[in-house]
Amino acid sequence: MSKLTVTIGGQSFDVEFMLTESASELAVKVNGETIQVVRPDANQPFEACSWMIIDGRPLEIEFDRDLHWIRSKGDIEPLEIVDCEAVVARPRSGDGRIKAPIPGLITTVLVVPGESVEAGQPLLYLEAMKMQNEIRAPFAGKVKAIHVGAAQTVTRDQVLAEVE
């Protein structure tokens, strides 16, 4: 089972995928309600899917290959997917420096230098392998510096921010 938070057009959904014996069928729990999803073209990558059958109703759907947006019924909505089960170990520096746990792309910076933060508060989002990873404050304090910006590619162990 995979647990995700999926945000489409600003509205968030808690989503759990439960695998079935068929590669083309999924039982999906959305905000606690189970729905059946059939992917007729299950041999292709998910982002290549052009239509699905959801609870017996066909739905034309298109995903951006980088999963940044979704198109359905002619409307394009921004898409954000966060894997709730992904454990991202942040390299510990012990001195408030927050380092990239994996290489990726900074998609959003949520704080500015001088801002007070709580322990565990999200500071920025790092996208890697089409998944959004929240990078959080290691402890309560004040943001000393932000060393990256949105749309910047980072390497593993690169210093992203500092909290004091």
C-alpha positions, 0 to 999 in steps of 0.5 A: 500500500502507498500513502500519498497526499495529492494536491490538485488545483489547491485541494488536497486529498489523502490517497492510498493505493492498494494493489490488486492481482491485476496490473490494470486494476487498483483499489484507491482510497481517497479521503477514506472512501474506496473507489475502483480504478481501471487503467486500460493501458497499464503497460505504459507509464502512469504519466502516459495514461490518457484515460481511466475508468473510475467507479465504472465511469470512463474519464479522459485524463492527461498528466504532465510527464513530470507530474506538475499538472493534470488535464481533465474535462479540458481544464488544466490544474496544478498537481503536487504529489507527496509520498507520505511513506518516504523516509528521507534521512537528512544528513545531520550537521548538528549546527543548524545547517540543513543539507539536501538528503538527495539530489533534486530540484528545489520547487518551493522555498517557504521561509525567508531569512530572519523568520522564526520556525518551529521544529519540524516546520517545512522550510522548502520542497525538494523534488526528486524522482517526481516526488516532492520531499518536505525539508523541515527545520531540525529545531525551533529557531530563526532562519539564518540563511537560505542558500537556494531558490525555486527551480534550482538543482541541488546535489546530495549534501548541499547546504540548503538553509541554516537555522540558529 
